[in-house]
Amino acid sequence: MSGYQTSSERAFVLGLDGVPWRLIERWSNEGELPAFAQLREEGAAGPLDSTRPPTTPLAWPSIATGVWPDKHGIYGFQNLSSGYSHEMYTSRDLAQPPLWDQLGPAHVGNVPMTYPAHEIDGTMVTGMITPSTDREYTQPPDLRDEIDSRIPNYEISLDYPEYADRLDDFQVAVEDMLAKRRSLMRVQMDRAGADWQLFFFVYTAPDRFQHLVWDMDKLLAHYKQLDDILAEVIEYTDDHDADLYVVSDHGFGPIDALVYVNRILEREGYLVRRDDDGTRGALASLGISRDAITGALNRVGITEEALVQSLPRRLVDSVAEQIPGDHALYDVDFDRTVAFVHDTGNCYINDTERFDHGTVSPDEVETVKAEITETFESATGANGETLLEVFDGDDLFPTDEASPDLVVGGRGSFESRSTVSDQILGNTGTYAASHRSEGIVLCRGPSIESNATLHGARVVDIAPTLLHGIGEPVPENTDGRVLFDAFAKNARPAETKVEWTTVSRTESDADVDDDFDDVEDRLKGLGYME
């Protein structure tokens, strides 16, 4: 493909959530994945390093914007307030303009963290964290009618807890979801016609499948379906003279045990639980739970969503704190707590300036961070193996003072969880595998070098590389670099300097007053949320 004298003017991003480089490398070398092998032979490819932590809500916005979370503003699935309450992050929280706000016409399908949909020059169908297809999950709105007509029973996601003990049924359900997603891609291709500049479409099925199934034969069968989709996309991009970028937000690998990091903090005296003899404990002893209360309300026609939307947030939280439920932070006594872990590995020092019931003065934060880092890094298993790895939030997120103080995650085959448990180590239960940092990037097209190897690529490098490759300016505040090794030597992007532009930070004061209970249940089923 190196004979092209110019670059393309359009690009297609095919996202494959959770696909690790080592499986693509292995199975394409063995001839099992011919389309992936074609991409490696006719394009540039290599591992892609993810965010810290390597999770969906951080990584896909980083791929789409070219900046780390401290600039795009999304640190997990749930946003933590100064009062320790938590609301789902949505597209309204994205502070850096994504590719589809810089290019057009653009067609965006099933990209996580894009709900609620906003109007763009093109089409958008939102993905992960969309409550349901009962919501306005498309732009333009009439696209929803076409989806209903062409893809009966289209779903955003599966009810994963339902399949915990039914893995054969789960495999069938994932295959059905994958087929419907492919049909959606074709609907948007039909809408796009010949006039488009960006196509950005994500398949989340591999991530979901791998969380519950880590069997090489079954994975290979699934990857062959992905390979068939890729072959279709290669043909489509050839027909439209487009550059193709195949990327995953992170990799995957097997897990052997769960590590309850808040229990480590509790054991060392940094976290204190609420006393069980209070209201919460008394209600629990009587068998009164959140599910029991919401069930009673539903029977008389009052939904939890209606209560949340009609009552002040502080009142809702104060009541929720007294009702036994699922969320770890409702079990914490913040008046006596020094530090805690929220969401997927975000560790916060209970700073008096940041939190309503803070116990640590700002000038003590660095000392406490150092102590807790040592505590986490010294945690070992029965055989003396190190359980956790820790990153300093100031190093990861230097431009945002409100970022997590530390990021803690499992090392190797250990998976960290934020549940306030009675034990440090636990069985994985239904979870077979989880995230790793090493994903994939493969690119091919008019401006791409053939048989090239990419070294040191990161998720933030995709957006600037794509933009420069199609002759568009790159935002000057980008954290990523242009991967010049990807471009053919005589192609335009290899011979021209990067053009820089200023982009405005996206600000939104609008709240998203949706009921995300079903979303939270699905995330719990995958181990993403406690």
N, C-alpha and C positions, 0 to 999 in steps of 0.2 A: 504493500500500500504506500510505499515511499515515493512513488513517481509523481504524486500530485504537486503542482506548482503553487497552488493557493490553499487557503483553509476553507473550511465550511463556514456557513453563516447561521447554522442552527445546531442544536445539541439535544440529545436524548439521555436522560439519567434513568437507568433501570436499577432500582433499589431492591436488594435481597437481604432482608433483615436477618442478622445473626449468622451469616455464612462465613466460616473461617477459611483462611487462605490454605491451610494444610490439606483440607479435604478437596478443594478445587485443584490444587497442585497435584495431589495424588491421583485423583480420578481422571483428570484430563491427561496426565501422563500415561495412564493405563488404557486410554481409549474409551473410557466409559462415558465421557461428557464431550462429544465432538464439537458442540458449539463453543464451549469454553476453550477447548483446545484451539479452535479456529481463531478466537480472540487473542490468545497468547501468541499464536504464530503470526497473525496479521496485524497485531497491535502491540500495545505496551501494557505490562501487568506487574503486580507485586502486592505485598501485604499493605494494609492500610491501618494505621494506628488510630485508636479511638480516643474518646474523652476519658477523664477520670472523674467519677466512675464511668465505666464503659456501658452506658445504658441508653435506651431508646430516646427518652425525652431530652437528653443533653446532646446526643450525637447527631440525630437527624437535623435539628436546627443548625448545628455547626457545619454539617455538610451543605445545607441550603444557603448559609450566609457567609461562610468563610471566617467566622469568628468563634472564640471560645465562649462558654456560658456567661462569663462576667460582662460580656458585651451584648450577647443576645438575650440574656435575662432569665433563662429557664434552667433550673438546677435539679429538677426531678419531676415527679408526677404531681406533688403537692407543694404548694407555696406556704411557707411558715410565717406567721405573723408575730408581732411583738407580744401578743397575748397568748401565744402557743397554739392558736387555732390553725387550721390547715384547709386550704381550698385547692381544687384542681387547677393546675396551670392550663391555660388555653392559648390559642393563637393571639389573643389580645395582649398576652404578656411578652410576645416576641418583640424585642426592642430594635433589632437590626433588620433592615429590609431583606427578605429572601430573594432568591433568583427570580421567582415569578413576579415579583414587584419591580424588578429591574429590566425584564425582558418581556416581549410580547409580539404576537399572541403566544400565550403559554397555556399548557394543559397539565393540570396537577391532579394526580389520582392516588388516593389512599396513603398519603404521606402522614405519618404520626404527628400529632400536635398542631394540626391545621384547623381543628374545630374551634370556634364556628367559622364557616366559610365566609370569605369576604370577596367582594367583586373585584375581578381582575380582567385583563384583556385576554379572554380565553375561557376555559372551563376549570372548575375545581370540584372534586369530590373528596370530602374530608375522610381521615382515617382514624387511627387509634386515639382514644379518649372521646370520640363522638358517642354521646349517650345511646342513641339508636337512630334508625332510619325514619323514626317518627318526627325527628327534628329536621330543620332546614339544613341539610348537610351538603347541598350542592349550590354551585353558582354557574350559570344562571339558575334560578329556581325551577324552571321548566325542565331542566335536565333530570330532575328527580322523576318526573313522569315518564321520561324515556327509559330510565333505568327500571322502573316498576314494570314497564311493558316488555322490555327485552330480557330482563334478568329477574324472573319471579323469585320472591323470597331472598333478595339480596341482603346480606348481613355485613355489618362492620366487623364483628368479631364473634367468637364462640363463647359459650358459658363453660369455661374450663373446669370449674369444680365438678360439673356434671359428668365429666369424662375421667375423673381421677382413677376409678377402678374399671374403666371400660376402654382400654387402650386400642382394641381392634375397632371399636366404633369411633374412637377419636381419630384414627387414621383415615377412616372413610369420610368423617366430617371435615377434616383438614383438606382432603383431596377435593371435596365439593366446594369448600371455600376458595381454594386455589383456582378451580375452574370458573367460578363466578367472578373472581377478581380479573381473570384473563378476559372474560366477556366484557367487564367494565372497561378494560384497557382498549378493547376494540370499539366500544361505544365512543370513547373519547377520541380515538383515532379517526372515526367517521366524522365526528364533529370538527376535528382539526382540519380535515381536508389537506390541501397542499400549502396552506398559508399558516405556518407556525414557526416560532423561533426556539421555543423550549418545550420539551416534553419531560415531565418528572413523575415517574410512576413507581410505587413501592409495593412489593409483595412481602407481607409480614409472616406468611405461613411457615417458612423454615424456622424462624425463631420460636414460634408457638409449638411447632411439632417437636423440636429438639428439647424443649424444657421437660417434656414428659416422656419422650422416646429418644434414647441414645443407643440405638442398635444399628450397626454399620450396614447391614443388608437393607433394613427399612429406610435408613437415611439415603442410601444410594438410589433406591427406587424413587424417593422424593426428589432428589437432586436431578435425576433424569427428567422428571417433569419440568423442573426449573430450566434445564438445558433445552428442552423443547420450546419453552417460552422464549428463551434467549435467541434461538434460531429464528423465530418469527420476528423478533425485534431487530435482529441483524438485517434481515431482508427489508424490513420497514425503513430502517435508517439508510440502507443502500439506495432504496427507491427515492429518498428525499435528500440525498447527499449530506447527511448529518453525521456529526461526530457522536459516538456512543460511549457513555461512561457507565460501567457496571460496578456498583459499590455496595458494600454492607456497612452498617453502622458500628458493628463490633463483631468479634468472633464468638466461638462457643467451645465448651469442653465439659467433660463429666465432672460431677461433684460427689464427694464421699461423705461430707458432714456439714451441718449448719453451725455457724458460730454466732452466738447471741451477744453482740457487742455491748448492748446496754447492761447486760448482766455483769460483764467485766467491769464496767464503770460502777455498778452498784456494789460489787464485791470490794472494790478499792475505796469506797466511800464517796465517790464523785456524784453518784445518783442516788436519790432516796425516793422510795415508793410512798404513795399515800397509805395512811393507816387503814386497815380493813374494818376498823370499828366505826368508821364514819358512815355517812349516808350511802355512799357507793357500796361499801361492804355489806351494810344491812340489807340493801335492795338485792344484792347478789345472793345473800343467804336465803332470801325468800323466793329465789328463782325468777326475780324480775330482771329482764334484760332489755336491751334496745329492740331486739326482734319482737319480744313479747309486747312491748309498748306500741311499736309501730303497727304491729298486727292488729291490736285492739283499736287503734285510731282508724286504720283502713276499713275495719268492719263498720264503722259509723260514718264513713265517707270523708275522713280527714287524712290527707296524705302527708308524709314527712316533707315532701317538696313544698307543699303549701305552707306548712309551718315555718320552714327555713326562709321562704321568700317573704313571709308576712311579719316575722318577728325580728327584732334587732339582733345582729350577729353576736354581740356579747351575751345576750340572754340565751340564745341558742347554745353557745359554748358552755355557759355556766350550768345549764341543765344537762348537757351531754356529759360533762365531767362527773356528774353525780350518778349517771346511769351506766351500769356495766355494759361495756361494748367491746369492740375489736381493736381500737386504736391504742398503740402503746403509750402515747403521751398522756392519755387520760389517767394513767396509773401513776404518774410522776408527781411528786410533791416539789414543785419548783421553788418554793420558799426555802428549801433546804438542799437543792440540787446545784452542783457546780458545773456539770456538763452532761449532755445527752446526745443521742444519735437519732436523727429524723430521716424519713424517706430511705433512699438506697445509699446509706453510708455517709450522709452529711452530718458531721459532728459539730455541735455548737457549744461554745463556752457560754454559760448563763450570765452574760455581761449586763451590768446594771444600766448601761446606756442603751443596749439593744432590746432587752426584754423587760416586761412589766414587773416581774418578780425576780429580777436578776440578783445574784449573790456575789458576783465577782466584779471588782472594780476594773476599769479599763487598763490601769497601769499594771494589773496582775495577770492580764490575759496571756501574754507571751510566756510567762512562767508556767501557768497552768497548761497551756498548749504543749510545752516541752514535757511536762510530767505525764500528760495523757498519751502523748506520742510514745514515750518510753513504755508506758503501761500496755498499750496495744501491741507494740513491737515485741515485747517480752512474753506475750501470751503464747503458750505452747500446748501441743497435744500430748497424748499419752506416751508417744515415742519421742518427745522432745522436738517435734517439728514446729516451725513457726506458723502460726495460724493466719496472721493478718499482715497487710501492708498499709502504710499510712502516708498521706501526702499533705503538705501544708497548704491551706487554702490561699494564703497570700502568694504562694508561688504559682498555684494553678490559676487563680483569679485575681490578678494584681490590680485591676481597674475598678473593682467593686468592693467597697467597704462592707457591704451587707452580705457578702458571699459566706459560705460555710467556713468555719475556722480550720477544720481538718476534713479530709475525706478518707474514710477507712473502708477497706474491702478485704475479702478473703484472698488468701495466697494459695496458688495451685488449685487443688481440688476442694478447698474449703470455701464455703459461701457464707457471707456475713448477712445477718438479719437484725432488725432493730427492735423486735419484740422484747418486752421486759419479761424475760423468762426466769425460771428457777434454776436453770442450768446453763453452762457456757456452751457445751457441745450438744447437738441433737441430731437425730436421724433425718435424712433428706425426705423421707416419706414418699410422696408421689413424684418428687422432682428428680429427674435423672441427670440433668446437665444445666449449665448456666453460662453467663457471659464471660468472654475473654477479651483482651484488648486488641487482638490482631484480626482485623477483617480483611476485605479484599478491595482492590481496584483494578479493573481491566478497561482499557479504552481502545477504540478503533475508529477509523474514519479518514476523510480526506486530508486532515492535517496531522495524523498520528503516524509515528514511526512503526515499522514492522519488527516483530521479534525483539522488542525492547524490554528491558527489565527496569522497573521503578524501585528506587531505594529511598527509604525514609519518608514515604508518603503518609500524611496525616489527614484526618477527616476535614480539617479546615483548609486543606490545599485543593479540594475538588472545585469549589466555586471560583476561586481566582484562575485556576487552570482552564476551566470551561469558558469563562468570560473572555480571557485573552485568546483562547483558541478560536473563537468565532468572531474575533475582532471587536469586542466590546470592552469598555473601560472597567477597571477593577476598583472597588471602593478603597480609599486610601487608608481606612482604619482596619483593613483586613488583617487577621492574624496569620493567615495562610500564605504560602508562596506559590508561584507558578511553577508547575513541574515541567520545566523545559525539556527534560529527558524524554518526555512523552511525544514530543513533536518531531516530525520528519525534518531533516536538516534543510531541505529546500522549500519547506512550507512557510507560509507567511508568518505564523506565530513564532517560529524559530528565528526569524530574521528581523523581527520588529521588537521594539522596546514596549514594556508594559505601559499602557496609558492609565492614569489614575483619575478618579473622580471622587467627589464628595457626596455622601449620602446622608440624608436626614435620619436621625434617630426616630423610630416609630413610637409614638405616644398614644395611649388609649386609656380614657377614663371610664369607658363603658364596662360594667360588670356583666358577667355571664351567669344569669340566674337559673341555671339548669340543675336538675337532679342527677348527680353523677353516681348514685348508689350502685347501679348496675355496672358501671365502668369500674368502680372500686372492687366490686365482687370479682369481676374478670381479672383484674390485676392481682388480687389476692390468690386467685387460682393458678397464677403463673409464678407466685412468689415475689412479685414486685412490690407488694404492699402488705402491711400487717393488719 
